[in-house]
Amino acid sequence: MSDVQDPSIPIVKVWHLMGELKEKGLPAIMSWLRQREYLPKPGRDFNVVSLPIKVGDWSADWYGITAPHPDR
């Protein structure tokens, strides 16, 4: 997977940011934003799966996103 978001510009919902700020304080939030910990992580928050598709004689591999395993 590739990055489509500029690392210097966090895009996060205001409610998520405010919740973290109230819980952790400003210094911790600055690290949280710099480290991009607000972004979902493959394997923890979602799984990427291959989905073969076929229409007539044409076929391709696509991808999908599934929920993570409940034990993790």
N, CA, C and O atoms as a Maestro MAE file, in Angstrom:
{
 s_m_m2io_version
 :::
 2.0.0
}

f_m_ct {
 s_m_title
 :::
 protein
 m_atom[288] {
  # First column is atom index #
  i_m_mmod_type
  r_m_x_coord
  r_m_y_coord
  r_m_z_coord
  i_m_residue_number
  s_m_chain_name
  s_m_pdb_residue_name
  s_m_pdb_atom_name
  i_m_atomic_number
  :::
  1 25 0.848 -1.176 0.000 1 A "MET " " N  " 7
  2 3 0.000 0.000 0.000 1 A "MET " " CA " 6
  3 2 0.892 1.236 0.000 1 A "MET " " C  " 6
  4 15 2.021 1.207 0.490 1 A "MET " " O  " 8
  5 25 0.376 2.295 -0.545 2 A "SER " " N  " 7
  6 3 1.152 3.525 -0.583 2 A "SER " " CA " 6
  7 2 0.454 4.615 0.220 2 A "SER " " C  " 6
  8 15 -0.732 4.519 0.538 2 A "SER " " O  " 8
  9 25 1.213 5.639 0.532 3 A "ASP " " N  " 7
  10 3 0.665 6.770 1.282 3 A "ASP " " CA " 6
  11 2 0.040 7.762 0.319 3 A "ASP " " C  " 6
  12 15 0.647 8.111 -0.693 3 A "ASP " " O  " 8
  13 25 -1.142 8.211 0.617 4 A "VAL " " N  " 7
  14 3 -1.810 9.230 -0.184 4 A "VAL " " CA " 6
  15 2 -2.022 10.502 0.623 4 A "VAL " " C  " 6
  16 15 -2.589 11.475 0.127 4 A "VAL " " O  " 8
  17 25 -1.572 10.489 1.847 5 A "GLN " " N  " 7
  18 3 -1.754 11.623 2.743 5 A "GLN " " CA " 6
  19 2 -0.394 12.234 3.047 5 A "GLN " " C  " 6
  20 15 0.560 11.519 3.355 5 A "GLN " " O  " 8
  21 25 -0.307 13.550 2.961 6 A "ASP " " N  " 7
  22 3 0.929 14.258 3.301 6 A "ASP " " CA " 6
  23 2 1.202 14.060 4.790 6 A "ASP " " C  " 6
  24 15 0.360 14.412 5.616 6 A "ASP " " O  " 8
  25 25 2.366 13.502 5.154 7 A "PRO " " N  " 7
  26 3 2.660 13.215 6.562 7 A "PRO " " CA " 6
  27 2 2.689 14.450 7.450 7 A "PRO " " C  " 6
  28 15 2.533 14.334 8.666 7 A "PRO " " O  " 8
  29 25 2.885 15.626 6.871 8 A "SER " " N  " 7
  30 3 2.958 16.834 7.706 8 A "SER " " CA " 6
  31 2 1.587 17.450 7.968 8 A "SER " " C  " 6
  32 15 1.480 18.422 8.716 8 A "SER " " O  " 8
  33 25 0.535 16.894 7.359 9 A "ILE " " N  " 7
  34 3 -0.816 17.439 7.537 9 A "ILE " " CA " 6
  35 2 -1.735 16.339 8.044 9 A "ILE " " C  " 6
  36 15 -2.249 15.550 7.251 9 A "ILE " " O  " 8
  37 25 -1.951 16.275 9.364 10 A "PRO " " N  " 7
  38 3 -2.857 15.243 9.880 10 A "PRO " " CA " 6
  39 2 -4.308 15.539 9.496 10 A "PRO " " C  " 6
  40 15 -4.774 16.674 9.602 10 A "PRO " " O  " 8
  41 25 -4.998 14.518 9.056 11 A "ILE " " N  " 7
  42 3 -6.426 14.637 8.772 11 A "ILE " " CA " 6
  43 2 -7.122 13.706 9.751 11 A "ILE " " C  " 6
  44 15 -7.043 12.483 9.641 11 A "ILE " " O  " 8
  45 25 -7.802 14.314 10.708 12 A "VAL " " N  " 7
  46 3 -8.423 13.556 11.789 12 A "VAL " " CA " 6
  47 2 -9.727 14.258 12.168 12 A "VAL " " C  " 6
  48 15 -9.810 15.486 12.131 12 A "VAL " " O  " 8
  49 25 -10.720 13.492 12.525 13 A "LYS " " N  " 7
  50 3 -11.995 14.063 12.954 13 A "LYS " " CA " 6
  51 2 -11.800 14.860 14.246 13 A "LYS " " C  " 6
  52 15 -11.026 14.468 15.119 13 A "LYS " " O  " 8
  53 25 -12.504 15.970 14.352 14 A "VAL " " N  " 7
  54 3 -12.378 16.836 15.526 14 A "VAL " " CA " 6
  55 2 -12.733 16.079 16.805 14 A "VAL " " C  " 6
  56 15 -12.044 16.223 17.814 14 A "VAL " " O  " 8
  57 25 -13.800 15.272 16.777 15 A "TRP " " N  " 7
  58 3 -14.203 14.540 17.986 15 A "TRP " " CA " 6
  59 2 -13.115 13.569 18.421 15 A "TRP " " C  " 6
  60 15 -12.910 13.363 19.617 15 A "TRP " " O  " 8
  61 25 -12.411 12.968 17.453 16 A "HIS " " N  " 7
  62 3 -11.342 12.031 17.787 16 A "HIS " " CA " 6
  63 2 -10.163 12.779 18.415 16 A "HIS " " C  " 6
  64 15 -9.609 12.352 19.428 16 A "HIS " " O  " 8
  65 25 -9.795 13.889 17.800 17 A "LEU " " N  " 7
  66 3 -8.713 14.715 18.324 17 A "LEU " " CA " 6
  67 2 -9.031 15.224 19.721 17 A "LEU " " C  " 6
  68 15 -8.183 15.147 20.610 17 A "LEU " " O  " 8
  69 25 -10.227 15.739 19.930 18 A "MET " " N  " 7
  70 3 -10.601 16.281 21.247 18 A "MET " " CA " 6
  71 2 -10.656 15.187 22.307 18 A "MET " " C  " 6
  72 15 -10.263 15.415 23.452 18 A "MET " " O  " 8
  73 25 -11.135 14.012 21.941 19 A "GLY " " N  " 7
  74 3 -11.167 12.895 22.889 19 A "GLY " " CA " 6
  75 2 -9.770 12.505 23.337 19 A "GLY " " C  " 6
  76 15 -9.532 12.285 24.524 19 A "GLY " " O  " 8
  77 25 -8.847 12.418 22.390 20 A "GLU " " N  " 7
  78 3 -7.461 12.086 22.724 20 A "GLU " " CA " 6
  79 2 -6.818 13.203 23.551 20 A "GLU " " C  " 6
  80 15 -6.083 12.935 24.501 20 A "GLU " " O  " 8
  81 25 -7.097 14.441 23.187 21 A "LEU " " N  " 7
  82 3 -6.528 15.584 23.901 21 A "LEU " " CA " 6
  83 2 -6.979 15.604 25.357 21 A "LEU " " C  " 6
  84 15 -6.169 15.838 26.254 21 A "LEU " " O  " 8
  85 25 -8.256 15.361 25.594 22 A "LYS " " N  " 7
  86 3 -8.780 15.330 26.970 22 A "LYS " " CA " 6
  87 2 -8.166 14.184 27.771 22 A "LYS " " C  " 6
  88 15 -7.886 14.326 28.962 22 A "LYS " " O  " 8
  89 25 -7.962 13.060 27.112 23 A "GLU " " N  " 7
  90 3 -7.447 11.874 27.800 23 A "GLU " " CA " 6
  91 2 -5.941 11.939 28.040 23 A "GLU " " C  " 6
  92 15 -5.466 11.521 29.096 23 A "GLU " " O  " 8
  93 25 -5.183 12.459 27.070 24 A "LYS " " N  " 7
  94 3 -3.725 12.346 27.133 24 A "LYS " " CA " 6
  95 2 -2.967 13.654 27.333 24 A "LYS " " C  " 6
  96 15 -1.830 13.634 27.806 24 A "LYS " " O  " 8
  97 25 -3.564 14.786 26.986 25 A "GLY " " N  " 7
  98 3 -2.872 16.060 27.123 25 A "GLY " " CA " 6
  99 2 -2.119 16.449 25.860 25 A "GLY " " C  " 6
  100 15 -1.889 15.612 24.987 25 A "GLY " " O  " 8
  101 25 -1.735 17.714 25.760 26 A "LEU " " N  " 7
  102 3 -1.140 18.260 24.550 26 A "LEU " " CA " 6
  103 2 0.197 17.636 24.149 26 A "LEU " " C  " 6
  104 15 0.357 17.304 22.975 26 A "LEU " " O  " 8
  105 25 1.175 17.455 25.059 27 A "PRO " " N  " 7
  106 3 2.449 16.858 24.617 27 A "PRO " " CA " 6
  107 2 2.267 15.466 23.996 27 A "PRO " " C  " 6
  108 15 2.893 15.155 22.983 27 A "PRO " " O  " 8
  109 25 1.432 14.649 24.589 28 A "ALA " " N  " 7
  110 3 1.193 13.301 24.056 28 A "ALA " " CA " 6
  111 2 0.473 13.372 22.709 28 A "ALA " " C  " 6
  112 15 0.734 12.558 21.824 28 A "ALA " " O  " 8
  113 25 -0.422 14.330 22.551 29 A "ILE " " N  " 7
  114 3 -1.151 14.483 21.295 29 A "ILE " " CA " 6
  115 2 -0.208 14.895 20.171 29 A "ILE " " C  " 6
  116 15 -0.365 14.439 19.038 29 A "ILE " " O  " 8
  117 25 0.754 15.737 20.463 30 A "MET " " N  " 7
  118 3 1.714 16.142 19.433 30 A "MET " " CA " 6
  119 2 2.480 14.921 18.912 30 A "MET " " C  " 6
  120 15 2.695 14.788 17.708 30 A "MET " " O  " 8
  121 25 2.886 14.037 19.817 31 A "SER " " N  " 7
  122 3 3.564 12.804 19.405 31 A "SER " " CA " 6
  123 2 2.609 11.906 18.627 31 A "SER " " C  " 6
  124 15 2.994 11.328 17.611 31 A "SER " " O  " 8
  125 25 1.375 11.785 19.091 32 A "TRP " " N  " 7
  126 3 0.331 10.977 18.448 32 A "TRP " " CA " 6
  127 2 0.129 11.427 17.002 32 A "TRP " " C  " 6
  128 15 -0.007 10.599 16.101 32 A "TRP " " O  " 8
  129 25 0.111 12.743 16.786 33 A "LEU " " N  " 7
  130 3 -0.052 13.275 15.439 33 A "LEU " " CA " 6
  131 2 1.208 13.064 14.596 33 A "LEU " " C  " 6
  132 15 1.119 12.652 13.439 33 A "LEU " " O  " 8
  133 25 2.374 13.344 15.168 34 A "ARG " " N  " 7
  134 3 3.640 13.181 14.424 34 A "ARG " " CA " 6
  135 2 3.867 11.733 13.996 34 A "ARG " " C  " 6
  136 15 4.334 11.469 12.888 34 A "ARG " " O  " 8
  137 25 3.536 10.807 14.881 35 A "GLN " " N  " 7
  138 3 3.729 9.382 14.603 35 A "GLN " " CA " 6
  139 2 2.601 8.786 13.756 35 A "GLN " " C  " 6
  140 15 2.664 7.623 13.359 35 A "GLN " " O  " 8
  141 25 1.578 9.586 13.484 36 A "ARG " " N  " 7
  142 3 0.425 9.173 12.669 36 A "ARG " " CA " 6
  143 2 -0.306 7.979 13.292 36 A "ARG " " C  " 6
  144 15 -0.813 7.106 12.588 36 A "ARG " " O  " 8
  145 25 -0.347 7.964 14.611 37 A "GLU " " N  " 7
  146 3 -1.000 6.873 15.334 37 A "GLU " " CA " 6
  147 2 -2.518 6.924 15.235 37 A "GLU " " C  " 6
  148 15 -3.193 5.970 15.622 37 A "GLU " " O  " 8
  149 25 -3.058 8.011 14.728 38 A "TYR " " N  " 7
  150 3 -4.504 8.141 14.551 38 A "TYR " " CA " 6
  151 2 -5.000 7.357 13.339 38 A "TYR " " C  " 6
  152 15 -6.201 7.122 13.197 38 A "TYR " " O  " 8
  153 25 -4.079 6.952 12.466 39 A "LEU " " N  " 7
  154 3 -4.474 6.200 11.272 39 A "LEU " " CA " 6
  155 2 -4.704 4.727 11.604 39 A "LEU " " C  " 6
  156 15 -4.008 4.160 12.446 39 A "LEU " " O  " 8
  157 25 -5.685 4.109 10.939 40 A "PRO " " N  " 7
  158 3 -5.892 2.668 11.143 40 A "PRO " " CA " 6
  159 2 -4.687 1.880 10.628 40 A "PRO " " C  " 6
  160 15 -4.034 2.283 9.666 40 A "PRO " " O  " 8
  161 25 -4.407 0.773 11.269 41 A "LYS " " N  " 7
  162 3 -3.259 -0.062 10.914 41 A "LYS " " CA " 6
  163 2 -3.739 -1.403 10.354 41 A "LYS " " C  " 6
  164 15 -4.606 -2.051 10.940 41 A "LYS " " O  " 8
  165 25 -3.164 -1.819 9.204 42 A "PRO " " N  " 7
  166 3 -3.506 -3.140 8.667 42 A "PRO " " CA " 6
  167 2 -3.146 -4.235 9.670 42 A "PRO " " C  " 6
  168 15 -2.090 -4.191 10.301 42 A "PRO " " O  " 8
  169 25 -4.031 -5.210 9.805 43 A "GLY " " N  " 7
  170 3 -3.798 -6.311 10.738 43 A "GLY " " CA " 6
  171 2 -4.317 -6.029 12.130 43 A "GLY " " C  " 6
  172 15 -4.638 -6.960 12.869 43 A "GLY " " O  " 8
  173 25 -4.406 -4.770 12.503 44 A "ARG " " N  " 7
  174 3 -4.941 -4.397 13.808 44 A "ARG " " CA " 6
  175 2 -6.380 -3.894 13.666 44 A "ARG " " C  " 6
  176 15 -7.278 -4.339 14.381 44 A "ARG " " O  " 8
  177 25 -6.584 -2.963 12.733 45 A "ASP " " N  " 7
  178 3 -7.892 -2.334 12.557 45 A "ASP " " CA " 6
  179 2 -8.660 -2.873 11.357 45 A "ASP " " C  " 6
  180 15 -9.883 -2.749 11.291 45 A "ASP " " O  " 8
  181 25 -7.946 -3.470 10.413 46 A "PHE " " N  " 7
  182 3 -8.579 -4.042 9.228 46 A "PHE " " CA " 6
  183 2 -7.604 -5.015 8.568 46 A "PHE " " C  " 6
  184 15 -6.408 -5.020 8.860 46 A "PHE " " O  " 8
  185 25 -8.139 -5.825 7.684 47 A "ASN " " N  " 7
  186 3 -7.328 -6.738 6.868 47 A "ASN " " CA " 6
  187 2 -7.615 -6.448 5.401 47 A "ASN " " C  " 6
  188 15 -8.756 -6.176 5.029 47 A "ASN " " O  " 8
  189 25 -6.591 -6.507 4.579 48 A "VAL " " N  " 7
  190 3 -6.741 -6.351 3.140 48 A "VAL " " CA " 6
  191 2 -6.773 -7.747 2.536 48 A "VAL " " C  " 6
  192 15 -5.899 -8.571 2.805 48 A "VAL " " O  " 8
  193 25 -7.789 -8.006 1.715 49 A "VAL " " N  " 7
  194 3 -7.926 -9.317 1.089 49 A "VAL " " CA " 6
  195 2 -8.019 -9.158 -0.426 49 A "VAL " " C  " 6
  196 15 -8.558 -8.169 -0.923 49 A "VAL " " O  " 8
  197 25 -7.497 -10.125 -1.143 50 A "SER " " N  " 7
  198 3 -7.555 -10.142 -2.603 50 A "SER " " CA " 6
  199 2 -8.902 -10.693 -3.038 50 A "SER " " C  " 6
  200 15 -9.389 -11.681 -2.487 50 A "SER " " O  " 8
  201 25 -9.494 -10.051 -4.024 51 A "LEU " " N  " 7
  202 3 -10.784 -10.496 -4.547 51 A "LEU " " CA " 6
  203 2 -10.665 -10.674 -6.057 51 A "LEU " " C  " 6
  204 15 -10.629 -9.688 -6.793 51 A "LEU " " O  " 8
  205 25 -10.603 -11.911 -6.526 52 A "PRO " " N  " 7
  206 3 -10.570 -12.106 -7.976 52 A "PRO " " CA " 6
  207 2 -11.932 -11.749 -8.574 52 A "PRO " " C  " 6
  208 15 -12.969 -12.151 -8.046 52 A "PRO " " O  " 8
  209 25 -11.928 -10.998 -9.669 53 A "ILE " " N  " 7
  210 3 -13.179 -10.647 -10.340 53 A "ILE " " CA " 6
  211 2 -13.094 -11.110 -11.792 53 A "ILE " " C  " 6
  212 15 -12.012 -11.173 -12.376 53 A "ILE " " O  " 8
  213 25 -14.256 -11.431 -12.363 54 A "LYS " " N  " 7
  214 3 -14.292 -11.918 -13.745 54 A "LYS " " CA " 6
  215 2 -15.594 -11.442 -14.384 54 A "LYS " " C  " 6
  216 15 -16.679 -11.567 -13.815 54 A "LYS " " O  " 8
  217 25 -15.442 -10.891 -15.591 55 A "VAL " " N  " 7
  218 3 -16.587 -10.488 -16.398 55 A "VAL " " CA " 6
  219 2 -16.334 -11.019 -17.800 55 A "VAL " " C  " 6
  220 15 -15.449 -10.529 -18.500 55 A "VAL " " O  " 8
  221 25 -17.089 -11.996 -18.206 56 A "GLY " " N  " 7
  222 3 -16.849 -12.623 -19.508 56 A "GLY " " CA " 6
  223 2 -15.463 -13.256 -19.522 56 A "GLY " " C  " 6
  224 15 -15.121 -14.045 -18.640 56 A "GLY " " O  " 8
  225 25 -14.674 -12.905 -20.524 57 A "ASP " " N  " 7
  226 3 -13.307 -13.424 -20.627 57 A "ASP " " CA " 6
  227 2 -12.294 -12.577 -19.863 57 A "ASP " " C  " 6
  228 15 -11.127 -12.954 -19.758 57 A "ASP " " O  " 8
  229 25 -12.722 -11.462 -19.340 58 A "TRP " " N  " 7
  230 3 -11.825 -10.536 -18.648 58 A "TRP " " CA " 6
  231 2 -11.787 -10.883 -17.159 58 A "TRP " " C  " 6
  232 15 -12.823 -11.158 -16.553 58 A "TRP " " O  " 8
  233 25 -10.593 -10.867 -16.576 59 A "SER " " N  " 7
  234 3 -10.472 -11.112 -15.131 59 A "SER " " CA " 6
  235 2 -9.368 -10.238 -14.565 59 A "SER " " C  " 6
  236 15 -8.460 -9.815 -15.280 59 A "SER " " O  " 8
  237 25 -9.461 -9.978 -13.283 60 A "ALA " " N  " 7
  238 3 -8.465 -9.158 -12.593 60 A "ALA " " CA " 6
  239 2 -8.525 -9.474 -11.106 60 A "ALA " " C  " 6
  240 15 -9.492 -10.052 -10.610 60 A "ALA " " O  " 8
  241 25 -7.477 -9.084 -10.417 61 A "ASP " " N  " 7
  242 3 -7.481 -9.169 -8.955 61 A "ASP " " CA " 6
  243 2 -7.750 -7.781 -8.404 61 A "ASP " " C  " 6
  244 15 -7.117 -6.811 -8.821 61 A "ASP " " O  " 8
  245 25 -8.659 -7.683 -7.495 62 A "TRP " " N  " 7
  246 3 -9.018 -6.441 -6.849 62 A "TRP " " CA " 6
  247 2 -8.712 -6.620 -5.382 62 A "TRP " " C  " 6
  248 15 -8.196 -7.669 -4.995 62 A "TRP " " O  " 8
  249 25 -9.002 -5.660 -4.565 63 A "TYR " " N  " 7
  250 3 -8.791 -5.837 -3.136 63 A "TYR " " CA " 6
  251 2 -10.011 -5.356 -2.368 63 A "TYR " " C  " 6
  252 15 -10.805 -4.551 -2.856 63 A "TYR " " O  " 8
  253 25 -10.132 -5.859 -1.181 64 A "GLY " " N  " 7
  254 3 -11.209 -5.472 -0.294 64 A "GLY " " CA " 6
  255 2 -10.673 -5.329 1.122 64 A "GLY " " C  " 6
  256 15 -9.531 -5.689 1.408 64 A "GLY " " O  " 8
  257 25 -11.488 -4.816 1.975 65 A "ILE " " N  " 7
  258 3 -11.106 -4.618 3.378 65 A "ILE " " CA " 6
  259 2 -12.108 -5.368 4.237 65 A "ILE " " C  " 6
  260 15 -13.319 -5.236 4.053 65 A "ILE " " O  " 8
  261 25 -11.594 -6.162 5.184 66 A "THR " " N  " 7
  262 3 -12.452 -6.889 6.111 66 A "THR " " CA " 6
  263 2 -12.110 -6.489 7.534 66 A "THR " " C  " 6
  264 15 -11.050 -5.923 7.803 66 A "THR " " O  " 8
  265 25 -13.021 -6.792 8.430 67 A "ALA " " N  " 7
  266 3 -12.785 -6.528 9.859 67 A "ALA " " CA " 6
  267 2 -11.674 -7.434 10.355 67 A "ALA " " C  " 6
  268 15 -11.499 -8.540 9.843 67 A "ALA " " O  " 8
  269 25 -10.917 -6.974 11.352 68 A "PRO " " N  " 7
  270 3 -9.855 -7.822 11.900 68 A "PRO " " CA " 6
  271 2 -10.433 -9.012 12.654 68 A "PRO " " C  " 6
  272 15 -11.603 -9.016 13.035 68 A "PRO " " O  " 8
  273 25 -9.605 -10.003 12.857 69 A "HIS " " N  " 7
  274 3 -10.003 -11.180 13.629 69 A "HIS " " CA " 6
  275 2 -10.341 -10.733 15.045 69 A "HIS " " C  " 6
  276 15 -9.577 -9.963 15.626 69 A "HIS " " O  " 8
  277 25 -11.458 -11.183 15.630 70 A "PRO " " N  " 7
  278 3 -11.886 -10.703 16.953 70 A "PRO " " CA " 6
  279 2 -10.921 -11.028 18.103 70 A "PRO " " C  " 6
  280 15 -11.009 -10.407 19.162 70 A "PRO " " O  " 8
  281 25 -10.006 -11.985 17.917 71 A "ASP " " N  " 7
  282 3 -9.081 -12.340 18.990 71 A "ASP " " CA " 6
  283 2 -7.902 -11.386 19.105 71 A "ASP " " C  " 6
  284 15 -7.091 -11.515 20.022 71 A "ASP " " O  " 8
  285 25 -7.796 -10.428 18.187 72 A "ARG " " N  " 7
  286 3 -6.639 -9.511 18.191 72 A "ARG " " CA " 6
  287 2 -6.993 -8.164 18.733 72 A "ARG " " C  " 6
  288 15 -6.137 -7.282 18.803 72 A "ARG " " O  " 8
  :::
 }
 m_bond[287] {
  # First column is bond index #
  i_m_from
  i_m_to
  i_m_order
  :::
  1 1 2 1
  2 2 3 1
  3 3 4 2
  4 3 5 1
  5 5 6 1
  6 6 7 1
  7 7 8 2
  8 7 9 1
  9 9 10 1
  10 10 11 1
  11 11 12 2
  12 11 13 1
  13 13 14 1
  14 14 15 1
  15 15 16 2
  16 15 17 1
  17 17 18 1
  18 18 19 1
  19 19 20 2
  20 19 21 1
  21 21 22 1
  22 22 23 1
  23 23 24 2
  24 23 25 1
  25 25 26 1
  26 26 27 1
  27 27 28 2
  28 27 29 1
  29 29 30 1
  30 30 31 1
  31 31 32 2
  32 31 33 1
  33 33 34 1
  34 34 35 1
  35 35 36 2
  36 35 37 1
  37 37 38 1
  38 38 39 1
  39 39 40 2
  40 39 41 1
  41 41 42 1
  42 42 43 1
  43 43 44 2
  44 43 45 1
  45 45 46 1
  46 46 47 1
  47 47 48 2
  48 47 49 1
  49 49 50 1
  50 50 51 1
  51 51 52 2
  52 51 53 1
  53 53 54 1
  54 54 55 1
  55 55 56 2
  56 55 57 1
  57 57 58 1
  58 58 59 1
  59 59 60 2
  60 59 61 1
  61 61 62 1
  62 62 63 1
  63 63 64 2
  64 63 65 1
  65 65 66 1
  66 66 67 1
  67 67 68 2
  68 67 69 1
  69 69 70 1
  70 70 71 1
  71 71 72 2
  72 71 73 1
  73 73 74 1
  74 74 75 1
  75 75 76 2
  76 75 77 1
  77 77 78 1
  78 78 79 1
  79 79 80 2
  80 79 81 1
  81 81 82 1
  82 82 83 1
  83 83 84 2
  84 83 85 1
  85 85 86 1
  86 86 87 1
  87 87 88 2
  88 87 89 1
  89 89 90 1
  90 90 91 1
  91 91 92 2
  92 91 93 1
  93 93 94 1
  94 94 95 1
  95 95 96 2
  96 95 97 1
  97 97 98 1
  98 98 99 1
  99 99 100 2
  100 99 101 1
  101 101 102 1
  102 102 103 1
  103 103 104 2
  104 103 105 1
  105 105 106 1
  106 106 107 1
  107 107 108 2
  108 107 109 1
  109 109 110 1
  110 110 111 1
  111 111 112 2
  112 111 113 1
  113 113 114 1
  114 114 115 1
  115 115 116 2
  116 115 117 1
  117 117 118 1
  118 118 119 1
  119 119 120 2
  120 119 121 1
  121 121 122 1
  122 122 123 1
  123 123 124 2
  124 123 125 1
  125 125 126 1
  126 126 127 1
  127 127 128 2
  128 127 129 1
  129 129 130 1
  130 130 131 1
  131 131 132 2
  132 131 133 1
  133 133 134 1
  134 134 135 1
  135 135 136 2
  136 135 137 1
  137 137 138 1
  138 138 139 1
  139 139 140 2
  140 139 141 1
  141 141 142 1
  142 142 143 1
  143 143 144 2
  144 143 145 1
  145 145 146 1
  146 146 147 1
  147 147 148 2
  148 147 149 1
  149 149 150 1
  150 150 151 1
  151 151 152 2
  152 151 153 1
  153 153 154 1
  154 154 155 1
  155 155 156 2
  156 155 157 1
  157 157 158 1
  158 158 159 1
  159 159 160 2
  160 159 161 1
  161 161 162 1
  162 162 163 1
  163 163 164 2
  164 163 165 1
  165 165 166 1
  166 166 167 1
  167 167 168 2
  168 167 169 1
  169 169 170 1
  170 170 171 1
  171 171 172 2
  172 171 173 1
  173 173 174 1
  174 174 175 1
  175 175 176 2
  176 175 177 1
  177 177 178 1
  178 178 179 1
  179 179 180 2
  180 179 181 1
  181 181 182 1
  182 182 183 1
  183 183 184 2
  184 183 185 1
  185 185 186 1
  186 186 187 1
  187 187 188 2
  188 187 189 1
  189 189 190 1
  190 190 191 1
  191 191 192 2
  192 191 193 1
  193 193 194 1
  194 194 195 1
  195 195 196 2
  196 195 197 1
  197 197 198 1
  198 198 199 1
  199 199 200 2
  200 199 201 1
  201 201 202 1
  202 202 203 1
  203 203 204 2
  204 203 205 1
  205 205 206 1
  206 206 207 1
  207 207 208 2
  208 207 209 1
  209 209 210 1
  210 210 211 1
  211 211 212 2
  212 211 213 1
  213 213 214 1
  214 214 215 1
  215 215 216 2
  216 215 217 1
  217 217 218 1
  218 218 219 1
  219 219 220 2
  220 219 221 1
  221 221 222 1
  222 222 223 1
  223 223 224 2
  224 223 225 1
  225 225 226 1
  226 226 227 1
  227 227 228 2
  228 227 229 1
  229 229 230 1
  230 230 231 1
  231 231 232 2
  232 231 233 1
  233 233 234 1
  234 234 235 1
  235 235 236 2
  236 235 237 1
  237 237 238 1
  238 238 239 1
  239 239 240 2
  240 239 241 1
  241 241 242 1
  242 242 243 1
  243 243 244 2
  244 243 245 1
  245 245 246 1
  246 246 247 1
  247 247 248 2
  248 247 249 1
  249 249 250 1
  250 250 251 1
  251 251 252 2
  252 251 253 1
  253 253 254 1
  254 254 255 1
  255 255 256 2
  256 255 257 1
  257 257 258 1
  258 258 259 1
  259 259 260 2
  260 259 261 1
  261 261 262 1
  262 262 263 1
  263 263 264 2
  264 263 265 1
  265 265 266 1
  266 266 267 1
  267 267 268 2
  268 267 269 1
  269 269 270 1
  270 270 271 1
  271 271 272 2
  272 271 273 1
  273 273 274 1
  274 274 275 1
  275 275 276 2
  276 275 277 1
  277 277 278 1
  278 278 279 1
  279 279 280 2
  280 279 281 1
  281 281 282 1
  282 282 283 1
  283 283 284 2
  284 283 285 1
  285 285 286 1
  286 286 287 1
  287 287 288 2
  :::
 }
}
